[in-house]
């Protein structure tokens, strides 16, 4: 059985292959959200992206049930990760102050900022229906993906 770290290494290689030669950002992020969702079906109930636009996060490509479309800076897990410019791992979303309940089925969450030109460009958001679904291996794997995505985004003309 493959370890979580091995699964992340495989997923990262697949992500790089999916991005190679592609210059349409929506296509890239759509495939990456599907890859995330399919790579960890036991934990990744919702996997997707939010983009910074003006003073809020706007919903981007994702896999899973419907989601919140606008999130203000500092609100919920995504807005807090953006404001604090750091990964936030939440074992129980019901205990997170100001959690935005897009679905009552969400139990835990991890949000990883994606940086472009030293600014938070957006976030990777992953939700699980299980409490304590994410750990340091998820954080390391998703932060590695964020770095690869950042490089890809910078290479896309007129992103």
C-alpha positions as CSV (number, residue, x, y, z in Angstrom):
1,X,0.0,0.0,0.0
2,X,1.3,3.4,-1.0
3,X,2.1,5.8,1.8
4,X,0.6,9.3,1.9
5,X,4.0,10.9,1.0
6,X,4.3,8.5,-2.0
7,X,0.8,9.4,-3.1
8,X,1.7,13.1,-2.9
9,X,5.0,12.5,-4.9
10,X,3.0,10.7,-7.6
11,X,0.3,13.4,-7.6
12,X,2.9,16.1,-8.0
13,X,4.5,14.4,-11.0
14,X,1.1,14.0,-12.6
15,X,0.4,17.7,-11.9
16,X,3.6,18.8,-13.6
17,X,2.8,16.6,-16.6
18,X,-0.8,18.0,-16.8
19,X,0.6,21.6,-16.8
20,X,3.3,21.0,-19.4
21,X,2.6,23.1,-22.5
22,X,-0.7,24.3,-21.3
23,X,-1.3,28.1,-21.2
24,X,-4.9,28.2,-20.2
25,X,-5.2,28.9,-16.5
26,X,-8.7,27.6,-16.1
27,X,-7.7,24.3,-17.9
28,X,-4.7,23.9,-15.6
29,X,-6.6,24.5,-12.4
30,X,-9.6,22.4,-13.5
31,X,-7.3,19.4,-14.1
32,X,-5.4,20.0,-10.9
33,X,-8.6,20.2,-8.8
34,X,-9.7,16.9,-10.4
35,X,-6.3,15.3,-9.8
36,X,-6.4,16.3,-6.1
37,X,-10.0,15.1,-5.7
38,X,-9.2,11.7,-7.4
39,X,-5.8,11.2,-5.7
40,X,-7.2,11.2,-2.2
41,X,-10.8,10.1,-2.5
42,X,-10.9,8.9,1.1
43,X,-10.3,12.4,2.5
44,X,-10.7,15.0,-0.3
45,X,-14.4,15.6,-0.4
46,X,-14.0,19.1,-1.9
47,X,-10.8,20.3,-3.7
48,X,-10.4,23.5,-5.5
49,X,-9.1,27.1,-5.8
50,X,-10.1,30.6,-4.8
51,X,-8.4,33.6,-6.5
52,X,-7.7,37.0,-4.9
53,X,-9.6,39.7,-6.8
54,X,-9.7,43.1,-5.2
55,X,-10.7,42.7,-1.6
56,X,-12.1,39.1,-1.7
57,X,-11.5,35.5,-2.8
58,X,-13.5,34.4,-5.8
59,X,-14.3,30.8,-6.4
60,X,-12.3,29.1,-9.1
61,X,-12.2,25.6,-10.6
62,X,-13.1,22.8,-8.1
63,X,-14.3,19.3,-7.6
64,X,-17.1,18.5,-5.2
65,X,-20.4,19.9,-4.2
66,X,-21.4,23.6,-4.6
67,X,-19.3,26.2,-2.8
68,X,-19.2,29.7,-1.5
69,X,-18.4,32.1,-4.4
70,X,-17.1,35.2,-2.5
71,X,-15.0,35.2,0.7
72,X,-13.7,38.4,2.4
73,X,-10.2,38.6,3.7
74,X,-10.0,37.3,7.2
75,X,-13.3,35.4,6.9
76,X,-13.4,31.6,7.4
77,X,-10.4,29.3,6.9
78,X,-9.7,30.5,3.3
79,X,-9.9,34.2,4.1
80,X,-7.7,33.7,7.2
81,X,-5.0,31.8,5.3
82,X,-5.0,34.7,2.8
83,X,-4.8,37.4,5.5
84,X,-2.2,35.6,7.6
85,X,-0.2,34.4,4.5
86,X,0.2,30.9,5.8
87,X,-1.2,27.4,5.5
88,X,-4.0,26.7,7.9
89,X,-4.9,23.1,8.9
90,X,-8.2,22.8,10.8
91,X,-9.0,19.5,12.5
92,X,-12.6,20.4,13.3
93,X,-14.2,23.3,11.4
94,X,-16.9,23.7,13.9
95,X,-14.2,24.9,16.4
96,X,-12.7,27.4,13.9
97,X,-13.9,31.0,14.8
98,X,-15.8,32.4,11.8
99,X,-15.9,29.2,9.8
100,X,-18.0,29.6,6.7
101,X,-20.3,26.6,6.4
102,X,-20.8,26.2,2.7
103,X,-21.9,22.6,3.6
104,X,-22.8,21.0,6.9
105,X,-20.9,17.9,5.8
106,X,-17.5,19.5,6.0
107,X,-15.7,18.5,9.1
108,X,-12.0,19.4,8.5
109,X,-10.1,21.7,6.1
110,X,-6.7,22.7,4.9
111,X,-6.0,25.9,3.0
112,X,-2.6,26.6,1.3
113,X,-1.8,30.0,-0.1
114,X,-0.4,30.2,-3.7
115,X,2.1,33.1,-4.1
116,X,2.9,35.0,-7.3
117,X,5.3,37.9,-7.1
118,X,5.5,37.6,-3.3
119,X,1.7,38.2,-3.0
120,X,-1.0,35.7,-2.2
121,X,-2.5,35.1,-5.7
122,X,-5.1,32.6,-4.4
123,X,-5.5,29.5,-2.2
124,X,-5.8,25.8,-2.6
125,X,-8.8,24.7,-0.4
126,X,-9.4,21.1,0.6
127,X,-12.3,19.9,2.7
128,X,-13.1,16.5,4.2
129,X,-16.2,15.0,5.7
130,X,-13.9,13.5,8.4
131,X,-12.6,15.3,11.4
132,X,-8.7,15.5,11.7
133,X,-8.4,14.3,8.1
134,X,-5.2,16.3,7.4
135,X,-1.7,16.3,8.8
136,X,1.8,17.6,8.2
137,X,2.2,15.3,5.2
138,X,-0.9,16.9,3.6
139,X,0.6,20.3,4.4
140,X,4.0,19.5,2.9
141,X,2.4,17.9,-0.2
142,X,0.0,20.7,-0.9
143,X,2.7,23.4,-0.2
144,X,4.9,21.7,-2.8
145,X,2.0,21.8,-5.3
146,X,1.5,25.5,-4.5
147,X,5.1,26.2,-5.5
148,X,4.8,24.3,-8.8
149,X,1.5,26.1,-9.5
150,X,3.1,29.5,-8.7
151,X,5.8,28.8,-11.3
152,X,3.2,27.7,-13.9
153,X,1.0,30.8,-13.2
154,X,4.0,33.1,-13.7
155,X,4.7,31.5,-17.0
156,X,1.2,32.0,-18.5
157,X,1.0,35.1,-20.7
158,X,-1.6,37.6,-19.4
159,X,-2.6,35.4,-16.4
